Amino acid sequence: MESEMLQSPLLGLREEDEADLTDWNLPLAFMKKRHCEKIEGSKSLAQSWRMKDRMKTVSVALVLCLNVGVDPPDVVKTTPCARLECWIALQYIVVYSSCRSF
């Protein structure tokens, strides 16, 4: 028993020192070579995000055709229905049919 006490590194140490020594016995993480190497940036040249051959947009058009006030052909209005839509009295508007027979 005395031989065990003499070989113990924790014998006669303060509690703080004991805690420090027990920390050394824990497994280490991030100790592989790839974790210990010096981090160096890449040596590539900074390139512009623009292409060398500039492409121009000649023309762009967004066309939106609406028949305002014309109901779609598959909509069935209920009776009684709303008399005002967006503060416009619908009974006074001339409605053109969007489905014309040719």
KEBADREN-273221 format. One record per atom (N, C-alpha, C): x, y, z. Coordinates in steps of 0.1 Angstrom, whole numbers, plus 5000, padded with zeros to 4 digits. Layout:
! residues N
XYZ/...
This chain:
! residues 102
500849885000/500050005000/500950135000/502050125007/502950235008/503550264994/503850154987/504450174974/503450244964/502150214965/501150284957/501150434960/501250464973/501150604977/502350684972/503550614972/504750684967/504650704952/504050614945/504050634930/502950724925/501950754934/500850844930/501350984928/501151044916/501551184914/500651284921/499451234926/498551324932/498751344947/499751264953/499951264967/500651394972/500051464981/500551584987/500351704979/499451704969/499151824961/497951894966/497852014963/496552084966/495452044956/494252074959/493152034951/493152094937/493652224936/493752284923/494752214914/495952184921/496952114913/496551974909/495751914918/495251784915/494351784902/493451884902/492551904890/493351924878/494452004878/495252034867/495851904861/496351824870/496951694866/495951594860/494751594866/493851504860/493351544846/493351674844/493051724830/493951664819/495151644823/496151594813/495851444809/495051374817/494751234813/493551224804/492851334801/491751334792/492151314778/491351244770/491651234755/491651374748/492551394739/492651514732/491951514719/491351624716/490651634703/491451734694/491251724681/491851814671/493351814673/493951694674/495451684675/496051624663/495251594653/495851534641/496651644633/497451594624/498351684617/497651794610/496451764604/495651864596/495151974606/495051944619/494552044628/495652134633/496852084633/497952154638/498752234628/498452214615/499252284605/498852434604/499752514599/499552654598/498452674586/497552764589/496452784579/496952894569/497052854556/497452954546/496252974536/496153094531/495153114521/495553064508/494553054499/494853004485/495553114478/496453074468/497153174461/496653194447/495353194446/494653224433/494553374430/494453404418/494253544414/492753584415/492553694420/491153744421/490653774406/489553714403/489053744389/487753824390/487553904380/486353984380/485153904377/484053934383/482853854381/482153884367/482653994360/482054024347/482753944336/482053914326/482553844315/483353934306/484353884299/485153974291/484354024279/483653934273/482753974262/481454024268/481254144268/479954204274/478754164266/477754124272/476554094265/475554204269/474954254259/473954364261/472554314259/471654364267/470254334265/469754444256/469254404244/468854494234/467454544238/466554464240/465154504244/464454394252/463754444261/462854354269/461554414271/460554334269/459154384271/458354284279/457654344289/456754254297/455354314294/454554234287/453254274282/452254204290/451354274296/450254214304/448954274299/448154184293/446954224287/445754184296/445054284300/443854264309/442554314302/441554234304/440254284301/439554314314/439754444319/439254474332/437754494330/437054434340/435654434340/434954324333/435754234326/435154124319/435453994328/434353924330/434553804338/435053694330/435853604336/436353484328/435153394324/435253324313/434153244308/433653134318/434453084327/434052984335/433553024349/433353154351/432953204364/431453224364/430753164374/429353174375/429053274387/428353384384/428053474394/426753434402/426853444415/425653414422/424653524423/423453494425/422453594427/421853584441/421853684449/422353814447/423953824448/424553914441/425953924441/426354064446/427554094447/428054224452/427754334442/427354444448/426954554439/428154654437/429154644445/430254734444/431554654444/432454674435/433754614435/434754734434/435554754444/436554864444/435854994442/434755014449/433955134449/433455174435/433255074426/432755094413/431455014412/430355084408/429055024406/429054944394/428954814395/429154724383/427954724374/426754764379/425554764370/425654874360/426454974361/426555074351/427755064341/428454954342/429554924333/429154844322/429554874310/429254794298/430254684298/429754554298/430654444298/430754384284/431954374279/432254314266/432554164269/432154084260/432353934261/433853904257/434553834265/435853794261/435853674251/434753604251/434653494241/433753534230/434353574219/433653614207/433553494197/432453474192/432353374181/432553434168/433453374160/433853434147/433153364136/
